[in-house]
Amino acid sequence: GMDFDLRTCNSAFDFILDLLQMKSNEYVEELIMNSGNDFEVFWERNIDRIAKVNVHDIKVMAFHVLGSLDQCEEIKKNGLKNLQMVLSENTIFSRLLKKAGIAFDIHEKTVSYNGNLYDIDYEHYSEQHFLTETEEKLDRIAHRVFYDFCVNGFMMNDDIRAYGTRIHERPEFLMTLAKLFPAAKKVEQFWETKAESYKIDFYATVDQIHRFNFDLDEWRDPPYEGWDELDDSMKIKKWMLSHAIDRSNDMLGSEIAIYIKDDVIIPPDQLLAYSKL
């Protein structure tokens, strides 16, 4: 198999050579001299080589960033789980929330706080036009738990600490909870004080990743040519190749996210390395 790896400019370059089965001087000549440094010309000239590659043989390298209270032990044992699982199973996170009087019932779509039951059915809120302040906060919680709950991370991000919501310090979801439940603010402060920041490298297969992850980038100008004529696996390979070329030239911007399919766990054997930030 081969690794699609945007984590560094060099690893992106290695992927290009791997995908095209070329040596570096061959690739540079093909792109610069023969294709006039034009991605679309390059793509067309090499489409037969690219078509031979089975997209399901490609491992997509990525990493997940977190503030860990247990040196990642729970994750090493169980893998990376989505937010619904982390809230409903017996985890450090769910235990700390319960201790603070906050308990989720994912099946019933409710959260209880100090004896009061709150509705967190996302569809319930998205249908309403006017929300009270409390309902708006519940809507944000519901959105996270029932809409945006998948395992995610980065295919690349060269400056984690600049990421807006301090994901390396504590679960981002605590920020959302703290807006409604004062006790969640205390959990958040405890977590930030006690946790160590980790980066966990992992890989995912194309089948484990949300399809929209490989959709056309809004920023691509001009857009890809002949996109609609390509089958799905060629679209994914075109996305990968163009991103790898941009990354190898250090021209990819600041971050590319990875979104794992909602119901997929990244199992322990796909976790590659744990490093303290």
WOFENSUL-V374249 format. One record per residue. N is the residue number from 1. RES is the residue in one small letter. SS is DSSP state (a for helix, b for strand, c for the rest). PSI is psi in degrees with one decimal (999 if undefined). D_FIRST is the distance of its C-alpha to the first C-alpha in Angstrom with 1 decimal. Layout:
BEGIN
<<N;RES;SS;PSI;D_FIRST> <N;RES;SS;PSI;D_FIRST>>
END
This chain:
BEGIN
<<1;g;c;177.9;0.0> <2;m;b;157.7;3.8> <3;d;b;119.9;7.0> <4;f;b;110.7;9.9> <5;d;c;102.6;12.6> <6;l;c;5.9;16.3> <7;r;c;-34.0;17.9> <8;t;c;162.4;19.1> <9;c;a;-38.9;19.9> <10;n;a;-42.3;18.2> <11;s;a;-31.5;14.8> <12;a;a;-41.0;15.2> <13;f;a;-42.1;16.1> <14;d;a;-39.0;13.0> <15;f;a;-43.0;10.9> <16;i;a;-48.3;13.4> <17;l;a;-38.8;13.2> <18;d;a;-48.6;9.4> <19;l;a;-42.9;9.8> <20;l;a;-6.2;13.0> <21;q;c;53.3;12.4> <22;m;c;158.0;15.6> <23;k;c;161.2;17.5> <24;s;a;-40.5;19.2> <25;n;a;-33.9;22.7> <26;e;a;-46.1;21.4> <27;y;a;-47.1;19.9> <28;v;a;-43.7;23.1> <29;e;a;-42.5;25.3> <30;e;a;-41.9;23.6> <31;l;a;-50.1;23.9> <32;i;a;-53.9;27.2> <33;m;a;-55.4;29.2> <34;n;a;-25.9;28.0> <35;s;c;5.1;27.3> <36;g;c;31.4;30.0> <37;n;c;30.6;27.6> <38;d;c;116.9;27.5> <39;f;a;-43.0;24.2> <40;e;a;-38.6;25.3> <41;v;a;-45.6;26.3> <42;f;a;-45.7;23.0> <43;w;a;-50.8;21.1> <44;e;a;-41.8;23.4> <45;r;a;-29.8;23.3> <46;n;c;15.7;19.5> <47;i;a;-31.3;19.0> <48;d;a;-42.9;18.2> <49;r;a;-45.0;15.2> <50;i;a;-39.1;14.0> <51;a;a;-28.9;15.0> <52;k;a;-23.7;12.8> <53;v;c;129.8;9.5> <54;n;c;117.6;9.0> <55;v;a;-23.5;9.5> <56;h;a;-9.1;8.8> <57;d;a;-5.0;5.0> <58;i;b;130.3;5.7> <59;k;b;130.6;7.2> <60;v;b;115.2;10.7> <61;m;b;141.1;12.5> <62;a;b;178.8;16.2> <63;f;b;154.1;19.3> <64;h;b;139.2;22.4> <65;v;b;137.2;25.8> <66;l;b;163.4;28.7> <67;g;b;117.9;32.0> <68;s;b;139.1;31.8> <69;l;c;-7.6;34.9> <70;d;c;32.2;33.3> <71;q;c;35.0;30.8> <72;c;c;16.1;28.0> <73;e;a;-45.7;29.0> <74;e;a;-41.7;29.1> <75;i;a;-40.2;25.6> <76;k;a;-35.3;24.2> <77;k;a;-41.4;25.8> <78;n;a;-9.6;25.2> <79;g;c;-176.8;22.3> <80;l;b;120.5;22.8> <81;k;c;155.8;25.2> <82;n;c;169.2;26.8> <83;l;a;-38.3;30.4> <84;q;a;-42.8;32.0> <85;m;a;-44.0;30.6> <86;v;a;-34.2;31.5> <87;l;a;-30.6;35.0> <88;s;a;-19.8;35.7> <89;e;c;175.1;34.4> <90;n;c;92.7;36.0> <91;t;c;165.9;34.4> <92;i;a;-44.2;35.8> <93;f;a;-50.9;36.0> <94;s;a;-34.5;37.8> <95;r;a;-42.1;40.1> <96;l;a;-38.0;41.2> <97;l;a;-44.8;41.8> <98;k;a;-41.7;43.8> <99;k;a;-31.0;45.8> <100;a;c;5.0;46.6> <101;g;c;15.5;47.8> <102;i;b;120.4;44.8> <103;a;b;129.0;43.2> <104;f;b;141.0;40.8> <105;d;b;97.5;40.9> <106;i;c;-40.2;37.8> <107;h;c;-43.5;39.0> <108;e;c;-8.3;42.4> <109;k;c;49.7;41.2> <110;t;b;159.8;43.7> <111;v;b;135.3;44.0> <112;s;b;144.2;47.1> <113;y;b;115.4;48.6> <114;n;c;47.2;51.7> <115;g;c;-12.6;52.8> <116;n;b;140.6;52.2> <117;l;b;130.2;49.7> <118;y;b;142.2;47.9> <119;d;b;125.0;46.1> <120;i;c;36.3;42.6> <121;d;c;111.5;41.8> <122;y;a;-41.0;40.0> <123;e;a;-34.0;41.2> <124;h;a;-44.6;44.7> <125;y;a;-34.2;44.7> <126;s;a;-16.8;42.9> <127;e;c;-17.6;45.7> <128;q;c;146.6;48.5> <129;h;c;-37.1;49.9> <130;f;c;123.2;51.8> <131;l;c;139.0;50.5> <132;t;c;171.8;52.5> <133;e;a;-42.5;51.2> <134;t;a;-42.8;50.2> <135;e;a;-36.3;48.5> <136;e;a;-40.4;46.5> <137;k;a;-38.5;45.2> <138;l;a;-36.1;44.4> <139;d;a;-40.0;42.7> <140;r;a;-39.1;40.4> <141;i;a;-46.1;39.6> <142;a;a;-40.5;39.1> <143;h;a;-43.7;36.7> <144;r;a;-41.4;34.5> <145;v;a;-32.9;34.6> <146;f;a;-2.2;34.3> <147;y;c;-48.8;32.6> <148;d;c;59.3;30.6> <149;f;c;1.6;29.5> <150;c;c;162.6;25.7> <151;v;c;131.8;23.5> <152;n;b;174.9;22.9> <153;g;b;-149.3;22.1> <154;f;b;138.0;21.0> <155;m;b;-31.2;18.0> <156;m;b;145.7;20.5> <157;n;b;110.8;24.1> <158;d;c;-7.7;25.8> <159;d;c;81.3;29.0> <160;i;a;-39.9;28.8> <161;r;a;-17.7;32.5> <162;a;a;-10.1;33.4> <163;y;c;129.8;31.8> <164;g;c;-33.5;35.0> <165;t;c;21.5;35.1> <166;r;c;48.1;34.6> <167;i;c;-18.0;31.6> <168;h;c;-1.8;31.2> <169;e;c;-35.7;34.6> <170;r;c;164.5;34.8> <171;p;c;126.5;33.5> <172;e;c;-32.7;34.2> <173;f;a;-27.0;35.6> <174;l;a;-32.7;38.5> <175;m;a;-42.0;39.7> <176;t;a;-43.6;40.0> <177;l;a;-37.6;41.8> <178;a;a;-23.1;44.1> <179;k;c;-24.1;45.6> <180;l;c;-39.8;47.2> <181;f;c;111.5;47.5> <182;p;a;-34.0;49.1> <183;a;a;-28.4;47.8> <184;a;a;-30.3;44.2> <185;k;a;-40.0;45.2> <186;k;a;-41.2;46.3> <187;v;a;-42.1;43.0> <188;e;a;-45.3;41.2> <189;q;a;-40.1;43.5> <190;f;a;-47.1;43.1> <191;w;a;-46.4;39.3> <192;e;a;-35.2;39.4> <193;t;a;-39.0;41.7> <194;k;a;-21.1;39.9> <195;a;c;155.9;36.2> <196;e;b;143.5;33.8> <197;s;b;131.7;31.2> <198;y;b;151.7;27.6> <199;k;b;124.7;24.2> <200;i;b;113.3;21.5> <201;d;b;137.1;17.9> <202;f;b;170.4;15.5> <203;y;b;155.1;12.4> <204;a;b;152.8;12.6> <205;t;b;162.5;10.8> <206;v;a;-36.3;12.4> <207;d;a;-21.5;14.5> <208;q;a;-8.8;15.9> <209;i;b;140.0;17.1> <210;h;c;133.1;20.5> <211;r;a;-35.6;20.3> <212;f;a;-18.2;23.0> <213;n;a;-28.8;20.7> <214;f;a;16.6;19.3> <215;d;c;168.2;22.8> <216;l;c;135.7;24.8> <217;d;c;137.9;26.0> <218;e;c;-35.2;29.7> <219;w;c;-9.4;30.0> <220;r;c;119.0;28.4> <221;d;c;115.4;31.3> <222;p;c;159.9;31.3> <223;p;c;166.2;29.0> <224;y;c;142.7;26.1> <225;e;c;146.9;27.7> <226;g;c;25.8;27.3> <227;w;a;-46.6;25.4> <228;d;a;-19.5;27.1> <229;e;a;-15.0;26.3> <230;l;c;144.0;22.5> <231;d;c;171.8;20.9> <232;d;a;-43.1;19.2> <233;s;a;-32.1;15.5> <234;m;a;-36.2;16.8> <235;k;a;-47.1;18.8> <236;i;a;-41.6;15.9> <237;k;a;-35.4;14.1> <238;k;a;-42.8;17.6> <239;w;a;-47.7;18.1> <240;m;a;-47.3;15.0> <241;l;a;-44.8;15.8> <242;s;a;-38.6;19.4> <243;h;a;-39.0;18.9> <244;a;a;-39.9;16.7> <245;i;a;-46.3;19.4> <246;d;a;-42.7;22.1> <247;r;a;-40.3;20.7> <248;s;a;-24.8;20.2> <249;n;c;10.2;23.9> <250;d;c;44.5;24.8> <251;m;c;36.0;26.1> <252;l;c;10.2;24.5> <253;g;c;-159.5;27.4> <254;s;c;-29.6;27.5> <255;e;b;150.6;25.0> <256;i;b;123.9;22.3> <257;a;b;161.2;22.3> <258;i;b;133.6;19.8> <259;y;b;114.5;21.4> <260;i;b;147.7;20.0> <261;k;c;145.9;21.4> <262;d;c;-42.6;24.9> <263;d;c;9.3;24.5> <264;v;c;132.6;21.2> <265;i;c;140.4;21.2> <266;i;b;107.7;18.5> <267;p;c;159.8;18.8> <268;p;a;-35.1;19.4> <269;d;a;-4.6;16.2> <270;q;a;1.3;14.4> <271;l;b;123.0;17.0> <272;l;b;-34.9;16.0> <273;a;b;149.2;19.3> <274;y;b;119.9;22.8> <275;s;b;137.8;25.0> <276;k;b;137.8;28.6> <277;l;c;999;29.4>>
END
